[in-house]
Structure formats: C-alpha cells, structure tokens
Amino acid sequence: MANLFEQNRNYVLGDSELEIIGDRDKLAQWRHKNMGPPFYRLGRKIIYRGADLNAWAEANRVDPLQGRG
C-alpha cells in the first residue's frame, strides 16, 4: 500500500493535505455522523494521525477488477 499521508505526522484542520479526503465541511459532517477517519478532539482542536488516515484510506479503497471472473 502506498501511503497518501506521512505515517508519523499529525494533521490539523486547515492542513492542505487533508483536502485529499474532503474539505473542512465534509470532515465536520463525518465527525458529526461518527463517520470518516479516526480523530482526536483536544478542546476545540481536531487532530488526525497520518497512520489513521492511511488505514482509513486503504479500508475505503475500491478495486474495480475485484469480483470479475
């Protein structure tokens, strides 16, 4: 698996790299609905770990060739 995010880095809202998975509003919707990648809420600060983002991205990977026989 190729990592989309740096494994050992923490990402906060406003980091442009997070735009890969969704804009600020989309991430807020997912948090509200308990969806999306895991995150930490420290006071009002939202933090995403790179390792969690990569695991979430891999779990949501779609392989169009899978299932063809």
PEDA-V955995 format. One record per residue. N is the residue number from 0. RES is the residue in one small letter. D_CENTER is the distance of its C-alpha to the mean C-alpha in Angstrom with 2 decimals. Layout:
BEGIN
N;RES;D_CENTER, N;RES;D_CENTER
END
This chain:
BEGIN
0;m;15.13, 1;a;14.34, 2;n;11.52, 3;l;9.50, 4;f;8.86, 5;e;11.76, 6;q;11.89, 7;n;14.00, 8;r;12.65, 9;n;11.38, 10;y;9.67, 11;v;11.20, 12;l;11.40, 13;g;13.49, 14;d;12.14, 15;s;12.53, 16;e;9.94, 17;l;7.17, 18;e;9.47, 19;i;8.36, 20;i;5.91, 21;g;8.24, 22;d;10.93, 23;r;11.69, 24;d;13.49, 25;k;11.00, 26;l;8.51, 27;a;11.88, 28;q;12.95, 29;w;10.21, 30;r;10.98, 31;h;14.60, 32;k;14.52, 33;n;12.77, 34;m;10.13, 35;g;6.40, 36;p;4.40, 37;p;7.35, 38;f;8.63, 39;y;12.15, 40;r;14.58, 41;l;17.43, 42;g;19.93, 43;r;18.49, 44;k;15.89, 45;i;12.17, 46;i;10.60, 47;y;7.31, 48;r;8.56, 49;g;8.03, 50;a;9.25, 51;d;6.92, 52;l;3.82, 53;n;6.86, 54;a;8.18, 55;w;5.84, 56;a;6.28, 57;e;9.82, 58;a;10.46, 59;n;9.93, 60;r;12.09, 61;v;15.35, 62;d;18.54, 63;p;21.28, 64;l;23.97, 65;q;23.27, 66;g;25.85, 67;r;28.45, 68;g;31.68
END
